Each structure stands twice: as structure tokens, then as C-alpha cells.
Amino acid sequence: MDGKLRNMASVYITNADRMLLLFRQGGRVVNDVWIGSAGGHFEEFELNDARACVLRELEEELGLGACAIHDLSLRYVTLRRSKGEIRQNYYFFAALNQGVDDNFVSNEGISRWFDFSELSALEMAYTSKFVIEHYLKIGRKTNEIYVGVADGEKVVFITMPEF
């Protein structure tokens, strides 16, 4: 391990009991699986601002500005070692504002709304699958930020208190 890092952020947009996901096609790291509504790698000027990264990706991939969503919050940070690098993922969740057209077209793949009950059956990126599972079971009922570490079989989550 030589200290290489890969920083990524994504946002999961909800509307009532539905979540917008993207079937990523042609990605450099993640391909042919369902992932967040929008997301990607940090630009150099965003390294200390995951929120700026996710808002930029939302605009680039879905044409949505911050004014189209509410309750945008960082809810999960995951760590995973893969292919000689540490992958840090910052997972945000937000709700779509009422009156915003929810027929999205992404330049990164296929965007589609799913009922919460359908999410567990989808093929997702490794840490994303565990984040969504935890979110549906626990995370959506709290305002906590969780940190998760991948151990090769699962992602272990704990709350990340501020002190």
C-alpha cells in the first residue's frame, strides 16, 4: 500500500418512498451497476468539500441545481481498500422538491426511480449496497452520520459523533 487515495461523492435523491438511482455505463471505476442518483470523483479544488463535489456532479449529470432539492446532508462515509488504493466514499441524501419534474436523463447511464421495497434486489457497487441496506433499516430514521469500513464480506457501520 503506497498511500494512494480515491475520493468520491454521491447523492441519493428521494421522493416519498422512492429513490432515484443511476445504472452507470462507461464509468472508469464503477460500471454496469446501480449507484447513487449522481456522483463521481473529487476535483482538486473540492478535496476538502464533499458537498461541493456532489452539487457539481448533480448539475453535470442531471442538470439539477441545489434549488431543486432540500435536506441535502452527508449521511455515510465509507472506506475500502481495493487495487492498491484506499477508496473514500461520501454518501449524501436529499429530497426532491415538490413540483420539480422527476423525469431525469443522465449523461452517465440510465436514471430510474425505484420504490424503497425494490432496492435490495438490485446489483449495486460494493459499498453502495451496504449503505442502502443500512439506510433503509436504520439511517432514514435518524440524522446521524455513519462511517463504514469494508472488510471483504460486509461493511461495518458505527455512528460518527462530533466531539
Backbone as JSON, one array per atom type, in Angstrom:
{
  "sequence": "MDGKLRNMASVYITNADRMLLLFRQGGRVVNDVWIGSAGGHFEEFELNDARACVLRELEEELGLGACAIHDLSLRYVTLRRSKGEIRQNYYFFAALNQGVDDNFVSNEGISRWFDFSELSALEMAYTSKFVIEHYLKIGRKTNEIYVGVADGEKVVFITMPEF",
  "N": [[0.86, -1.19, 0.0], [0.73, 2.06, -1.01], [-0.26, 4.53, -0.22], [-2.1, 5.72, -1.97], [-5.09, 7.46, -2.71], [-8.58, 7.45, -3.41], [-11.07, 9.61, -3.8], [-14.51, 9.96, -3.63], [-17.85, 11.09, -4.21], [-21.38, 10.87, -3.73], [-24.89, 11.36, -4.37], [-28.06, 10.49, -3.17], [-31.2, 10.78, -4.26], [-34.41, 11.22, -2.98], [-37.96, 10.76, -3.21], [-40.8, 10.86, -1.67], [-41.52, 7.55, -0.99], [-39.64, 6.61, -2.77], [-36.58, 6.16, -4.62], [-34.11, 7.7, -6.58], [-31.98, 6.18, -8.83], [-28.94, 5.47, -10.62], [-28.01, 3.62, -13.42], [-24.96, 2.96, -14.0], [-22.98, 3.44, -16.81], [-20.15, 2.9, -18.75], [-18.29, 3.9, -16.94], [-15.18, 4.75, -15.24], [-14.36, 3.5, -12.86], [-16.61, 2.33, -11.64], [-19.05, 0.35, -13.1], [-21.85, -0.73, -15.02], [-23.67, -1.25, -12.91], [-26.12, -0.38, -10.39], [-26.08, 2.79, -8.91], [-25.75, 5.79, -6.87], [-27.94, 8.66, -7.39], [-26.5, 10.7, -8.63], [-23.0, 11.37, -9.01], [-19.41, 11.18, -8.37], [-15.85, 11.52, -8.9], [-13.76, 13.59, -6.83], [-12.82, 16.88, -7.69], [-9.73, 18.64, -7.82], [-9.95, 21.12, -6.43], [-12.01, 20.55, -4.71], [-11.3, 18.9, -2.66], [-11.51, 19.25, 0.12], [-14.19, 19.57, 0.47], [-16.79, 17.86, 0.26], [-19.49, 18.27, -0.19], [-19.55, 20.31, -2.13], [-18.52, 18.87, -4.27], [-20.54, 16.92, -4.71], [-22.72, 18.55, -5.37], [-21.77, 19.72, -7.74], [-21.55, 17.44, -9.36], [-24.25, 16.68, -9.45], [-25.36, 18.77, -10.93], [-23.88, 18.51, -13.34], [-24.5, 15.86, -14.19], [-27.31, 15.48, -14.03], [-28.43, 17.91, -14.53], [-29.47, 19.37, -12.44], [-29.84, 21.91, -10.07], [-28.94, 23.11, -6.77], [-31.26, 24.26, -5.86], [-33.33, 22.57, -6.55], [-33.59, 20.55, -4.78], [-33.96, 19.5, -1.31], [-32.97, 19.32, 2.17], [-30.36, 18.27, 1.91], [-27.84, 16.23, 2.97], [-24.84, 14.94, 4.42], [-24.55, 11.6, 5.06], [-23.24, 9.14, 5.19], [-19.94, 7.82, 5.32], [-17.64, 5.88, 3.73], [-14.97, 3.46, 3.81], [-12.66, 1.64, 1.9], [-10.27, -0.74, 0.9], [-8.88, -1.26, -2.22], [-7.42, -2.56, -5.11], [-4.85, -1.47, -4.59], [-5.34, 1.05, -3.51], [-6.91, 3.38, -1.23], [-10.26, 3.73, -1.01], [-12.41, 6.29, -0.56], [-15.64, 7.06, 0.13], [-18.24, 9.38, 0.03], [-21.43, 9.7, 1.04], [-24.35, 11.29, 0.29], [-27.7, 12.3, 1.05], [-30.81, 13.46, -0.2], [-33.92, 15.2, -0.65], [-36.24, 15.47, -3.29], [-37.56, 18.51, -4.43], [-40.99, 19.53, -4.26], [-42.93, 19.73, -7.19], [-40.83, 19.76, -8.98], [-39.83, 18.46, -12.04], [-39.65, 15.02, -12.38], [-38.58, 13.34, -14.29], [-35.77, 12.27, -15.24], [-32.83, 12.48, -17.23], [-29.72, 11.11, -17.57], [-26.3, 11.8, -18.36], [-24.57, 9.82, -17.82], [-25.54, 7.29, -17.81], [-28.4, 5.21, -17.23], [-31.13, 6.65, -15.69], [-33.41, 5.98, -13.07], [-36.39, 5.72, -11.15], [-36.99, 3.96, -8.12], [-39.1, 2.06, -5.98], [-38.68, 1.98, -2.46], [-38.9, -0.64, -1.55], [-37.94, -2.17, -3.64], [-35.2, -1.92, -3.8], [-33.31, -3.66, -2.52], [-32.99, -5.83, -4.21], [-31.42, -5.08, -6.32], [-28.43, -4.98, -8.35], [-25.63, -3.54, -7.11], [-22.92, -1.18, -6.65], [-20.14, -2.12, -4.53], [-19.81, -0.9, -1.76], [-22.02, 0.75, -1.84], [-24.29, -0.9, -1.86], [-24.37, -1.86, 0.8], [-24.62, 0.56, 2.17], [-27.16, 1.48, 1.3], [-28.76, -0.62, 2.27], [-28.35, -0.3, 5.06], [-29.28, 2.33, 5.36], [-32.04, 2.09, 4.7], [-32.91, 0.42, 6.74], [-32.04, 1.62, 9.16], [-30.76, 4.21, 8.94], [-32.47, 6.15, 7.67], [-34.2, 6.83, 9.63], [-32.9, 8.4, 11.39], [-30.73, 11.22, 12.11], [-28.07, 10.88, 12.06], [-24.56, 10.7, 11.22], [-22.87, 8.15, 9.63], [-20.04, 5.99, 9.69], [-18.44, 3.67, 7.67], [-16.6, 0.67, 7.35], [-15.21, -1.43, 5.01], [-14.81, -4.91, 5.04], [-14.34, -6.97, 3.32], [-16.31, -8.89, 3.36], [-18.51, -7.6, 4.28], [-19.83, -4.34, 5.19], [-19.01, -2.58, 8.0], [-20.74, -0.55, 10.14], [-20.62, 2.38, 12.19], [-21.81, 5.01, 14.32], [-20.79, 8.39, 13.76], [-19.74, 10.4, 15.96], [-19.68, 13.87, 16.94], [-17.13, 15.53, 18.56]],
  "CA": [[0.0, 0.0, 0.0], [1.61, 3.23, -1.12], [-0.93, 5.76, 0.19], [-2.99, 6.31, -2.97], [-6.47, 7.66, -2.28], [-9.59, 7.78, -4.41], [-12.17, 10.28, -3.11], [-15.72, 10.02, -4.45], [-19.07, 11.5, -3.51], [-22.61, 10.63, -4.48], [-26.12, 11.79, -3.73], [-29.24, 9.67, -3.4], [-32.38, 11.65, -4.2], [-35.65, 10.53, -2.67], [-39.23, 11.44, -3.42], [-41.7, 10.0, -0.9], [-40.87, 6.26, -0.73], [-38.9, 6.21, -3.98], [-35.21, 6.66, -4.71], [-33.57, 7.77, -7.93], [-30.68, 5.55, -8.99], [-28.32, 5.53, -11.94], [-27.31, 2.44, -13.9], [-23.73, 3.57, -14.54], [-22.44, 2.82, -18.02], [-18.94, 3.56, -19.27], [-17.51, 4.51, -15.87], [-13.79, 4.31, -15.07], [-14.21, 2.66, -11.68], [-17.86, 1.62, -11.41], [-19.68, 0.17, -14.4], [-22.92, -1.72, -15.17], [-24.37, -1.48, -11.65], [-26.9, 0.75, -9.9], [-25.4, 3.63, -7.93], [-26.5, 6.98, -6.48], [-28.58, 9.47, -8.43], [-25.39, 11.39, -9.32], [-21.78, 11.33, -8.2], [-18.16, 10.96, -9.06], [-14.58, 11.84, -8.24], [-13.5, 14.96, -6.41], [-11.87, 17.71, -8.41], [-8.68, 19.09, -6.89], [-10.42, 22.23, -5.61], [-13.08, 20.07, -3.85], [-10.79, 17.87, -1.75], [-11.97, 19.49, 1.48], [-15.59, 19.96, 0.41], [-17.56, 16.81, -0.41], [-20.77, 18.84, -0.61], [-19.32, 20.99, -3.41], [-18.36, 17.82, -5.27], [-21.81, 16.29, -5.02], [-23.55, 19.53, -6.06], [-21.26, 19.84, -9.1], [-21.94, 16.22, -10.08], [-25.7, 16.75, -9.65], [-25.57, 19.69, -12.05], [-23.3, 17.94, -14.56], [-25.1, 14.6, -14.62], [-28.76, 15.53, -14.12], [-28.89, 19.27, -14.81], [-30.2, 19.86, -11.27], [-29.17, 22.79, -9.14], [-29.27, 22.92, -5.36], [-32.61, 24.76, -5.62], [-34.29, 21.53, -6.9], [-33.61, 19.56, -3.7], [-33.87, 20.02, 0.06], [-32.44, 18.4, 3.18], [-29.11, 17.64, 1.47], [-26.96, 16.02, 4.13], [-23.89, 13.84, 4.42], [-25.06, 10.59, 5.99], [-22.33, 7.99, 5.28], [-18.58, 7.86, 4.78], [-17.13, 4.51, 3.75], [-13.57, 3.22, 3.47], [-12.42, 0.31, 1.34], [-9.0, -0.92, 0.17], [-9.09, -2.01, -3.45], [-6.46, -2.31, -6.19], [-3.73, -0.66, -4.14], [-5.72, 2.39, -3.08], [-7.99, 3.49, -0.26], [-11.4, 4.4, -1.62], [-13.25, 7.01, 0.4], [-16.9, 7.46, -0.49], [-19.09, 10.27, 0.83], [-22.79, 9.47, 0.58], [-25.32, 12.3, 0.67], [-29.1, 12.02, 0.74], [-31.59, 14.68, -0.35], [-35.28, 15.01, -1.14], [-36.6, 16.29, -4.45], [-38.59, 19.5, -4.13], [-42.28, 19.38, -4.9], [-43.09, 20.5, -8.41], [-39.69, 19.55, -9.88], [-40.05, 17.35, -12.96], [-38.81, 13.9, -11.94], [-38.17, 12.53, -15.43], [-34.39, 12.66, -15.44], [-31.96, 11.81, -18.19], [-28.34, 11.32, -17.16], [-25.29, 11.57, -19.38], [-23.67, 8.78, -17.3], [-26.21, 6.0, -17.87], [-29.86, 5.2, -17.18], [-31.72, 7.08, -14.42], [-34.72, 5.38, -12.85], [-36.93, 5.73, -9.8], [-37.35, 2.66, -7.56], [-39.7, 2.04, -4.65], [-37.72, 1.5, -1.46], [-39.02, -2.09, -1.43], [-37.25, -2.81, -4.76], [-33.77, -1.62, -3.79], [-32.45, -4.76, -2.07], [-32.81, -6.82, -5.28], [-30.6, -4.52, -7.39], [-26.98, -5.14, -8.36], [-25.07, -2.23, -6.81], [-21.5, -1.11, -6.3], [-19.92, -2.83, -3.28], [-20.2, -0.21, -0.52], [-23.35, 1.32, -2.04], [-25.28, -1.9, -1.46], [-24.44, -1.87, 2.26], [-25.14, 1.86, 2.6], [-28.61, 1.5, 1.07], [-29.35, -1.56, 3.22], [-28.32, 0.33, 6.38], [-30.15, 3.5, 5.3], [-33.44, 1.67, 4.74], [-33.19, -0.23, 8.02], [-31.72, 2.47, 10.32], [-30.32, 5.57, 8.64], [-33.52, 7.13, 7.31], [-34.94, 7.16, 10.85], [-32.03, 9.21, 12.23], [-29.96, 12.28, 11.45], [-26.68, 10.57, 12.34], [-23.61, 10.39, 10.16], [-22.29, 6.84, 9.89], [-18.82, 5.64, 8.99], [-18.42, 2.24, 7.41], [-15.35, 0.1, 6.88], [-15.42, -2.69, 4.29], [-13.86, -5.94, 5.48], [-14.3, -8.03, 2.31], [-17.56, -9.63, 3.41], [-19.58, -6.66, 4.63], [-19.38, -3.03, 5.65], [-19.37, -2.41, 9.4], [-21.09, 0.85, 10.37], [-20.8, 2.97, 13.51], [-22.11, 6.43, 14.23], [-19.62, 9.26, 13.83], [-20.11, 11.52, 16.83], [-18.84, 15.06, 16.92], [-16.65, 15.83, 19.92]],
  "C": [[0.89, 1.23, 0.0], [0.9, 4.56, -0.85], [-1.81, 6.42, -0.86], [-4.42, 6.34, -2.45], [-7.36, 7.92, -3.49], [-10.78, 8.33, -3.65], [-13.35, 10.44, -4.07], [-16.9, 10.45, -3.58], [-20.27, 11.18, -4.38], [-23.8, 11.11, -3.67], [-27.24, 10.84, -4.14], [-30.45, 10.57, -3.2], [-33.6, 10.79, -3.95], [-36.84, 11.42, -2.99], [-40.29, 10.52, -2.84], [-40.96, 8.69, -0.61], [-40.2, 5.7, -1.98], [-37.51, 6.83, -3.94], [-34.77, 6.61, -6.16], [-32.18, 7.16, -7.95], [-30.22, 5.68, -10.43], [-27.69, 4.19, -12.25], [-26.11, 2.96, -14.66], [-23.21, 2.76, -15.71], [-21.22, 3.61, -18.47], [-18.1, 4.24, -18.22], [-16.1, 3.95, -15.78], [-13.62, 3.32, -13.94], [-15.43, 1.78, -11.48], [-18.62, 1.56, -12.74], [-20.73, -0.94, -14.33], [-23.53, -2.17, -13.85], [-25.16, -0.22, -11.29], [-26.13, 1.48, -8.81], [-26.28, 4.82, -7.6], [-27.05, 7.74, -7.66], [-27.56, 10.22, -9.27], [-24.18, 11.3, -8.42], [-20.55, 11.1, -9.03], [-16.97, 11.35, -8.21], [-14.47, 13.32, -7.9], [-12.57, 15.63, -7.42], [-10.88, 18.24, -7.37], [-9.16, 20.18, -5.93], [-11.54, 21.81, -4.64], [-12.58, 19.13, -2.74], [-11.23, 18.05, -0.3], [-13.44, 19.89, 1.54], [-16.4, 18.95, -0.39], [-18.9, 17.33, -0.91], [-20.63, 19.56, -1.96], [-19.19, 19.98, -4.54], [-19.72, 17.25, -5.68], [-22.76, 17.27, -5.73], [-23.08, 19.74, -7.5], [-21.69, 18.63, -9.93], [-23.44, 16.2, -10.38], [-26.04, 17.65, -10.84], [-25.08, 19.08, -13.36], [-24.08, 16.74, -15.08], [-26.6, 14.64, -14.81], [-29.3, 16.91, -14.46], [-29.67, 19.87, -13.67], [-29.32, 20.76, -10.43], [-29.62, 22.51, -7.72], [-30.7, 23.36, -5.05], [-33.69, 23.71, -5.92], [-34.45, 20.48, -5.8], [-33.64, 20.26, -2.35], [-33.36, 18.91, 0.98], [-31.21, 17.63, 2.7], [-28.21, 17.48, 2.68], [-26.06, 14.81, 3.91], [-24.36, 12.85, 5.46], [-24.11, 9.42, 6.19], [-20.98, 8.34, 4.69], [-18.07, 6.43, 4.86], [-15.67, 4.47, 3.31], [-13.42, 1.79, 2.99], [-11.05, 0.31, 0.67], [-9.27, -1.78, -1.05], [-8.05, -1.58, -4.48], [-5.38, -1.31, -5.8], [-4.07, 0.75, -3.71], [-6.78, 2.3, -1.99], [-9.08, 4.32, -0.91], [-12.27, 4.98, -0.52], [-14.48, 7.49, -0.34], [-17.72, 8.27, 0.5], [-20.49, 10.19, 0.24], [-23.73, 10.52, 1.17], [-26.72, 11.8, 0.31], [-29.82, 13.37, 0.68], [-32.98, 14.31, -0.84], [-35.53, 15.96, -2.3], [-37.71, 17.26, -4.04], [-39.86, 19.2, -4.89], [-42.33, 20.25, -6.15], [-41.93, 20.38, -9.39], [-39.99, 18.33, -10.73], [-39.1, 16.21, -12.59], [-38.46, 12.92, -13.05], [-36.76, 12.93, -15.83], [-33.7, 11.82, -16.5], [-30.54, 12.15, -17.77], [-27.41, 11.06, -18.33], [-24.31, 10.47, -18.96], [-24.28, 7.38, -17.38], [-27.71, 6.18, -17.81], [-30.33, 5.59, -15.79], [-33.11, 6.48, -14.28], [-35.1, 5.47, -11.38], [-37.3, 4.31, -9.38], [-38.08, 2.88, -6.24], [-38.65, 1.5, -3.69], [-37.73, -0.03, -1.38], [-38.29, -2.84, -2.55], [-35.73, -2.75, -4.65], [-32.88, -2.81, -3.44], [-32.18, -5.78, -3.17], [-31.87, -6.33, -6.38], [-29.12, -4.84, -7.23], [-26.39, -3.74, -8.19], [-23.56, -2.33, -6.6], [-21.33, -1.6, -4.86], [-20.39, -2.06, -2.04], [-21.6, 0.4, -0.64], [-24.44, 0.37, -1.56], [-25.47, -1.91, 0.07], [-24.97, -0.55, 2.81], [-26.66, 1.89, 2.45], [-29.32, 0.55, 2.05], [-29.44, -0.93, 4.61], [-29.27, 1.54, 6.42], [-31.62, 3.09, 5.44], [-33.83, 1.1, 6.1], [-33.07, 0.75, 9.19], [-31.56, 3.95, 9.95], [-31.41, 6.58, 8.34], [-34.36, 7.54, 8.51], [-34.13, 8.05, 11.79], [-31.45, 10.36, 11.42], [-28.46, 12.08, 11.65], [-25.85, 10.5, 11.06], [-22.97, 9.07, 10.57], [-21.0, 6.69, 9.1], [-18.82, 4.13, 8.86], [-17.08, 1.8, 6.86], [-15.65, -1.26, 6.25], [-14.37, -3.7, 4.73], [-13.76, -7.11, 4.5], [-15.56, -8.87, 2.27], [-18.76, -8.72, 3.64], [-18.96, -5.3, 4.89], [-19.9, -2.87, 7.07], [-19.56, -0.93, 9.67], [-21.1, 1.19, 11.86], [-21.19, 4.42, 13.31], [-20.82, 7.22, 14.38], [-19.99, 10.48, 14.67], [-19.17, 12.71, 16.63], [-18.41, 15.34, 18.35], [-15.39, 16.67, 19.84]]
}
